[in-house]
Protein backbone atom coordinates (compact mmCIF):
# COMPACT_ATOMS: atom_id res chain seq x y z
CA UNK A 1 0.00 0.00 0.00
CA UNK A 2 1.02 3.60 -0.53
CA UNK A 3 0.39 6.69 1.49
CA UNK A 4 0.41 10.16 -0.04
CA UNK A 5 2.25 12.67 2.14
CA UNK A 6 2.64 16.41 1.39
CA UNK A 7 6.26 17.13 0.73
CA UNK A 8 8.07 20.16 2.09
CA UNK A 9 10.77 19.67 -0.53
CA UNK A 10 10.53 20.41 -4.25
CA UNK A 11 9.92 17.23 -6.17
CA UNK A 12 13.16 17.61 -8.14
CA UNK A 13 15.07 17.36 -4.82
CA UNK A 14 13.58 14.01 -3.85
CA UNK A 15 16.15 11.37 -4.70
CA UNK A 16 15.33 8.34 -2.56
CA UNK A 17 13.17 6.55 -5.14
CA UNK A 18 13.36 3.30 -3.18
CA UNK A 19 11.21 4.83 -0.53
CA UNK A 20 9.39 7.61 -2.37
CA UNK A 21 7.71 8.17 -5.71
CA UNK A 22 7.10 11.69 -6.88
CA UNK A 23 3.51 12.89 -7.53
CA UNK A 24 3.49 16.64 -8.21
CA UNK A 25 4.67 18.28 -5.00
CA UNK A 26 3.65 15.26 -2.98
CA UNK A 27 5.68 12.22 -2.05
CA UNK A 28 4.23 8.75 -1.88
CA UNK A 29 5.47 6.62 1.00
CA UNK A 30 5.10 2.84 1.03
CA UNK A 31 3.00 1.46 3.86
CA UNK A 32 2.17 -2.07 4.84
CA UNK A 33 -1.58 -1.52 5.38
CA UNK A 34 -3.21 -4.31 3.41
CA UNK A 35 -6.49 -3.97 5.32
CA UNK A 36 -7.17 -0.48 3.92
CA UNK A 37 -8.48 0.16 0.43
CA UNK A 38 -9.06 3.70 -0.75
CA UNK A 39 -10.44 4.11 -4.27
CA UNK A 40 -9.77 7.80 -4.75
CA UNK A 41 -8.17 8.86 -8.04
CA UNK A 42 -4.82 9.60 -6.41
CA UNK A 43 -4.62 6.39 -4.40
CA UNK A 44 -3.44 2.94 -5.27
CA UNK A 45 -5.60 0.03 -4.13
CA UNK A 46 -3.97 -2.99 -2.59
CA UNK A 47 -4.25 -5.86 -5.03
CA UNK A 48 -6.16 -7.98 -2.54
CA UNK A 49 -9.02 -5.46 -2.55
CA UNK A 50 -9.26 -4.62 -6.26
CA UNK A 51 -12.66 -6.32 -6.63
CA UNK A 52 -14.28 -3.81 -4.28
CA UNK A 53 -12.85 -0.91 -6.23
CA UNK A 54 -14.07 -2.44 -9.48
CA UNK A 55 -17.65 -2.79 -8.13
CA UNK A 56 -17.67 0.79 -6.88
CA UNK A 57 -16.40 2.02 -10.22
CA UNK A 58 -19.00 -0.06 -12.06
CA UNK A 59 -21.89 1.34 -9.99
CA UNK A 60 -20.61 4.85 -10.47
CA UNK A 61 -20.34 4.33 -14.25
CA UNK A 62 -23.91 2.97 -14.39
CA UNK A 63 -25.23 5.96 -12.45
CA UNK A 64 -23.35 8.35 -14.72
CA UNK A 65 -24.75 6.65 -17.83
CA UNK A 66 -28.34 6.89 -16.58
CA UNK A 67 -27.89 10.54 -15.65
CA UNK A 68 -26.42 11.30 -19.10
CA UNK A 69 -29.29 9.59 -20.92
CA UNK A 70 -31.92 11.42 -18.86
CA UNK A 71 -30.20 14.74 -19.48
CA UNK A 72 -30.08 14.04 -23.21
CA UNK A 73 -33.80 13.19 -23.32
CA UNK A 74 -34.65 16.36 -21.45
CA UNK A 75 -32.54 18.50 -23.77
CA UNK A 76 -34.07 16.80 -26.81
CA UNK A 77 -37.56 17.59 -25.54
CA UNK A 78 -36.65 21.21 -25.04
CA UNK A 79 -34.81 21.45 -28.37
CA UNK A 80 -37.89 20.14 -30.15
CA UNK A 81 -39.78 23.23 -29.13
CA UNK A 82 -37.30 25.97 -28.26
CA UNK A 83 -37.18 27.15 -31.89
CA UNK A 84 -40.91 27.89 -31.79
CA UNK A 85 -39.89 31.35 -30.49
CA UNK A 86 -43.02 33.45 -30.34
CA UNK A 87 -45.49 30.66 -31.08
CA UNK A 88 -47.54 30.69 -27.94
CA UNK A 89 -49.79 27.66 -27.55
CA UNK A 90 -52.37 27.02 -24.91
CA UNK A 91 -55.33 24.79 -24.17
CA UNK A 92 -58.25 25.84 -22.06
CA UNK A 93 -56.76 29.26 -21.57
CA UNK A 94 -53.76 27.87 -19.66
CA UNK A 95 -50.39 28.85 -21.03
CA UNK A 96 -47.76 26.14 -20.94
CA UNK A 97 -44.22 27.37 -20.30
CA UNK A 98 -41.43 25.43 -21.96
CA UNK A 99 -40.27 23.65 -18.80
CA UNK A 100 -43.76 22.62 -17.72
CA UNK A 101 -44.28 18.90 -18.45
CA UNK A 102 -47.69 19.41 -20.03
CA UNK A 103 -46.37 22.37 -21.98
CA UNK A 104 -43.42 20.41 -23.37
CA UNK A 105 -45.67 17.54 -24.45
CA UNK A 106 -48.14 19.85 -26.15
CA UNK A 107 -45.44 21.91 -27.84
CA UNK A 108 -43.83 18.72 -29.13
CA UNK A 109 -47.10 17.91 -30.88
CA UNK A 110 -47.02 21.33 -32.48
CA UNK A 111 -43.40 20.82 -33.52
CA UNK A 112 -44.38 17.54 -35.22
CA UNK A 113 -47.13 19.34 -37.10
CA UNK A 114 -44.63 21.96 -38.25
CA UNK A 115 -42.30 19.28 -39.61
CA UNK A 116 -45.03 17.32 -41.40
CA UNK A 117 -46.14 20.11 -43.72
CA UNK A 118 -44.31 19.66 -47.06
CA UNK A 119 -43.70 22.35 -49.66
CA UNK A 120 -45.46 21.87 -52.98
CA UNK A 121 -42.56 23.48 -54.82
CA UNK A 122 -39.27 25.18 -54.09
CA UNK A 123 -39.90 28.49 -52.35
CA UNK A 124 -37.76 31.59 -52.81
CA UNK A 125 -37.81 35.34 -53.03
CA UNK A 126 -39.05 36.70 -56.35
CA UNK A 127 -36.49 36.51 -59.18
CA UNK A 128 -37.95 39.73 -60.61
CA UNK A 129 -39.42 42.52 -58.53
CA UNK A 130 -43.15 42.25 -58.00
CA UNK A 131 -45.61 45.13 -57.56
CA UNK A 132 -45.67 46.08 -53.89
CA UNK A 133 -48.81 44.24 -52.86
CA UNK A 134 -50.67 44.39 -49.57
CA UNK A 135 -52.17 41.26 -48.01
CA UNK A 136 -54.58 43.29 -45.92
CA UNK A 137 -56.86 41.75 -43.36
CA UNK A 138 -58.37 42.49 -40.00
CA UNK A 139 -56.75 40.40 -37.23
CA UNK A 140 -58.39 37.00 -36.98
CA UNK A 141 -59.32 36.81 -40.66
CA UNK A 142 -56.86 34.05 -41.59
CA UNK A 143 -53.96 36.05 -43.03
CA UNK A 144 -51.28 33.55 -42.01
CA UNK A 145 -53.24 30.69 -43.57
CA UNK A 146 -53.67 32.64 -46.81
CA UNK A 147 -49.93 33.43 -46.85
CA UNK A 148 -49.25 29.69 -46.67
CA UNK A 149 -51.58 29.05 -49.61
CA UNK A 150 -50.08 31.86 -51.70
CA UNK A 151 -46.50 30.72 -51.08
CA UNK A 152 -47.27 27.13 -51.99
CA UNK A 153 -49.23 28.11 -55.09
CA UNK A 154 -46.77 30.69 -56.45
CA UNK A 155 -43.42 29.50 -55.07
CA UNK A 156 -42.66 33.03 -53.85
CA UNK A 157 -42.31 34.09 -50.22
CA UNK A 158 -44.79 36.47 -48.66
CA UNK A 159 -43.66 39.36 -46.50
CA UNK A 160 -45.06 41.26 -43.55
CA UNK A 161 -44.80 44.64 -41.87
CA UNK A 162 -44.42 42.70 -38.64
CA UNK A 163 -41.66 40.41 -37.43
CA UNK A 164 -43.12 37.34 -35.81
CA UNK A 165 -40.17 35.14 -34.82
CA UNK A 166 -42.29 31.99 -34.82
CA UNK A 167 -43.46 32.57 -38.38
CA UNK A 168 -39.99 33.64 -39.48
CA UNK A 169 -38.47 30.34 -38.36
CA UNK A 170 -41.30 28.09 -39.51
CA UNK A 171 -42.25 28.59 -43.11
CA UNK A 172 -42.19 32.36 -43.63
CA UNK A 173 -38.59 33.52 -44.31
CA UNK A 174 -39.97 36.70 -45.88
CA UNK A 175 -41.34 37.88 -42.55
CA UNK A 176 -40.64 41.62 -42.17
CA UNK A 177 -39.77 42.02 -45.88
CA UNK A 178 -41.74 44.92 -47.33
CA UNK A 179 -40.77 45.30 -50.97
CA UNK A 180 -41.14 43.70 -54.39
CA UNK A 181 -38.97 40.71 -53.52
CA UNK A 182 -42.04 39.14 -51.88
CA UNK A 183 -45.36 38.50 -53.60
CA UNK A 184 -47.49 40.09 -50.90
CA UNK A 185 -47.04 41.91 -47.60
CA UNK A 186 -49.16 41.13 -44.56
CA UNK A 187 -50.72 44.14 -42.86
CA UNK A 188 -53.52 44.79 -40.38
CA UNK A 189 -53.14 48.56 -40.64
CA UNK A 190 -55.43 51.06 -42.31
CA UNK A 191 -55.57 54.79 -42.97
CA UNK A 192 -54.36 56.86 -45.96
CA UNK A 193 -50.72 56.80 -44.88
CA UNK A 194 -50.62 53.01 -44.83
CA UNK A 195 -52.63 52.47 -48.02
CA UNK A 196 -50.26 54.68 -50.03
CA UNK A 197 -47.43 52.21 -49.45
CA UNK A 198 -48.90 49.72 -51.93
CA UNK A 199 -49.62 49.67 -55.66
CA UNK A 200 -52.14 46.82 -55.41
CA UNK A 201 -53.84 44.87 -52.65
CA UNK A 202 -55.54 41.63 -51.69
CA UNK A 203 -58.22 42.35 -49.11
CA UNK A 204 -59.10 39.27 -47.09
CA UNK A 205 -62.61 39.63 -45.65
CA UNK A 206 -64.11 37.40 -42.98
CA UNK A 207 -67.40 37.47 -41.10
CA UNK A 208 -66.84 39.80 -38.09
CA UNK A 209 -68.21 37.29 -35.59
CA UNK A 210 -65.73 34.66 -36.71
CA UNK A 211 -62.78 37.05 -37.00
CA UNK A 212 -63.33 38.47 -33.51
CA UNK A 213 -63.53 34.99 -32.01
CA UNK A 214 -60.38 33.96 -33.88
CA UNK A 215 -58.48 37.04 -32.68
CA UNK A 216 -59.64 36.49 -29.09
CA UNK A 217 -58.35 32.91 -29.35
CA UNK A 218 -55.03 34.13 -30.74
CA UNK A 219 -54.55 36.69 -27.99
CA UNK A 220 -55.30 34.23 -25.20
CA UNK A 221 -54.40 30.92 -26.82
CA UNK A 222 -51.65 31.59 -29.35
CA UNK A 223 -51.49 31.10 -33.11
CA UNK A 224 -53.21 27.72 -33.12
CA UNK A 225 -54.58 27.47 -29.58
CA UNK A 226 -57.84 28.55 -27.99
CA UNK A 227 -58.91 30.92 -25.27
CA UNK A 228 -60.33 29.13 -22.25
CA UNK A 229 -64.01 29.41 -21.38
CA UNK A 230 -63.00 31.30 -18.24
CA UNK A 231 -61.62 34.13 -20.38
CA UNK A 232 -65.06 34.87 -21.77
CA UNK A 233 -66.42 35.15 -18.22
CA UNK A 234 -63.45 36.97 -16.72
CA UNK A 235 -64.43 40.01 -14.63
CA UNK A 236 -68.10 39.09 -15.06
CA UNK A 237 -67.72 39.13 -18.84
CA UNK A 238 -66.28 42.64 -18.95
CA UNK A 239 -63.07 41.51 -20.65
CA UNK A 240 -64.95 39.92 -23.54
CA UNK A 241 -67.48 42.78 -23.72
CA UNK A 242 -64.73 45.40 -23.97
CA UNK A 243 -62.93 43.31 -26.58
CA UNK A 244 -66.04 43.05 -28.81
CA UNK A 245 -66.80 46.77 -28.57
CA UNK A 246 -63.26 47.79 -29.50
CA UNK A 247 -62.87 45.27 -32.30
CA UNK A 248 -66.28 46.04 -33.80
CA UNK A 249 -65.37 49.67 -34.39
CA UNK A 250 -61.90 48.77 -35.67
CA UNK A 251 -63.32 46.07 -38.01
CA UNK A 252 -65.65 48.64 -39.58
CA UNK A 253 -63.00 51.33 -40.05
CA UNK A 254 -60.46 48.88 -41.44
CA UNK A 255 -62.75 47.58 -44.18
CA UNK A 256 -64.24 50.95 -45.13
CA UNK A 257 -60.70 52.28 -45.64
CA UNK A 258 -59.41 49.39 -47.73
CA UNK A 259 -62.55 49.28 -49.87
CA UNK A 260 -61.58 52.80 -50.97
CA UNK A 261 -58.11 51.65 -52.03
CA UNK A 262 -57.20 53.43 -55.29
CA UNK A 263 -55.02 50.70 -56.80
CA UNK A 264 -55.96 47.25 -58.06
CA UNK A 265 -57.94 45.53 -55.33
CA UNK A 266 -58.74 41.82 -55.17
CA UNK A 267 -61.34 40.96 -52.54
CA UNK A 268 -60.77 37.49 -51.15
CA UNK A 269 -63.60 36.07 -49.07
CA UNK A 270 -62.60 33.69 -46.31
CA UNK A 271 -65.87 31.75 -46.56
CA UNK A 272 -65.43 31.14 -50.28
CA UNK A 273 -61.85 30.10 -49.75
CA UNK A 274 -63.01 27.42 -47.34
CA UNK A 275 -65.92 26.27 -49.49
CA UNK A 276 -64.23 26.29 -52.88
CA UNK A 277 -60.49 26.38 -52.33
CA UNK A 278 -59.48 25.13 -55.77
CA UNK A 279 -61.36 27.78 -57.73
CA UNK A 280 -60.36 30.59 -55.38
CA UNK A 281 -56.67 29.66 -55.64
CA UNK A 282 -56.82 29.82 -59.43
CA UNK A 283 -58.45 33.26 -59.31
CA UNK A 284 -55.97 34.52 -56.72
CA UNK A 285 -52.88 33.38 -58.64
CA UNK A 286 -54.32 34.96 -61.78
CA UNK A 287 -54.45 38.27 -59.92
CA UNK A 288 -50.77 37.84 -59.06
CA UNK A 289 -49.97 36.99 -62.68
CA UNK A 290 -48.65 33.54 -61.80
CA UNK A 291 -49.62 30.37 -63.67
CA UNK A 292 -50.70 27.48 -61.46
CA UNK A 293 -50.10 23.97 -62.78
CA UNK A 294 -52.66 21.22 -62.00
CA UNK A 295 -50.00 19.25 -60.13
CA UNK A 296 -49.15 22.12 -57.79
CA UNK A 297 -52.81 22.99 -57.36
CA UNK A 298 -53.57 19.43 -56.28
CA UNK A 299 -50.68 19.57 -53.82
CA UNK A 300 -51.79 22.89 -52.31
CA UNK A 301 -55.34 21.63 -51.88
CA UNK A 302 -54.09 18.43 -50.29
CA UNK A 303 -51.82 20.30 -47.87
CA UNK A 304 -54.04 23.33 -47.46
CA UNK A 305 -54.11 23.39 -43.68
CA UNK A 306 -50.51 24.48 -43.39
CA UNK A 307 -48.67 24.98 -40.15
CA UNK A 308 -50.66 27.65 -38.39
CA UNK A 309 -54.30 27.28 -39.36
CA UNK A 310 -56.35 26.89 -36.20
CA UNK A 311 -58.55 23.82 -36.20
CA UNK A 312 -62.30 24.16 -35.73
CA UNK A 313 -63.32 24.58 -32.11
CA UNK A 314 -66.91 24.96 -30.91
CA UNK A 315 -67.69 26.67 -27.63
CA UNK A 316 -70.32 25.07 -25.39
CA UNK A 317 -72.21 28.40 -25.41
CA UNK A 318 -72.79 31.47 -27.58
CA UNK A 319 -70.37 34.16 -26.36
CA UNK A 320 -72.26 36.96 -28.11
CA UNK A 321 -75.04 38.58 -26.09
CA UNK A 322 -78.17 39.93 -27.77
CA UNK A 323 -76.73 43.45 -27.75
CA UNK A 324 -73.43 42.27 -29.17
CA UNK A 325 -75.25 40.45 -31.96
CA UNK A 326 -77.23 43.55 -32.88
CA UNK A 327 -74.19 45.86 -32.83
CA UNK A 328 -71.95 43.56 -34.87
CA UNK A 329 -74.70 42.89 -37.41
CA UNK A 330 -75.07 46.64 -37.91
CA UNK A 331 -71.42 47.13 -38.86
CA UNK A 332 -71.50 43.98 -40.97
CA UNK A 333 -74.34 45.42 -43.08
CA UNK A 334 -72.36 48.63 -43.69
CA UNK A 335 -69.34 46.73 -44.97
CA UNK A 336 -71.48 44.44 -47.13
CA UNK A 337 -73.04 47.50 -48.78
CA UNK A 338 -69.59 48.96 -49.40
CA UNK A 339 -68.42 45.70 -50.99
CA UNK A 340 -71.45 45.68 -53.27
CA UNK A 341 -70.66 49.21 -54.38
CA UNK A 342 -66.95 48.52 -54.94
CA UNK A 343 -67.60 45.37 -57.00
CA UNK A 344 -70.60 46.81 -58.86
CA UNK A 345 -72.59 43.76 -57.80
CA UNK A 346 -76.25 43.75 -58.73
CA UNK A 347 -77.25 41.59 -55.76
CA UNK A 348 -76.61 42.39 -52.10
CA UNK A 349 -73.53 40.66 -50.75
CA UNK A 350 -73.67 38.72 -47.48
CA UNK A 351 -70.56 37.80 -45.52
Helices and strands as residue ranges (DSSP letters): E 2-6, G 11-13, E 20-23, E 26-30, G 47-49, H 50-82, E 90-91, E 94-95, H 101-116, E 133-137, H 143-154, E 159-160, H 165-169, E 185-187, H 192-195, E 200-205, H 208-221, H 229-233, G 234-237, H 238-258, E 264-269, H 270-275, H 277-288, H 294-302, H 322-343
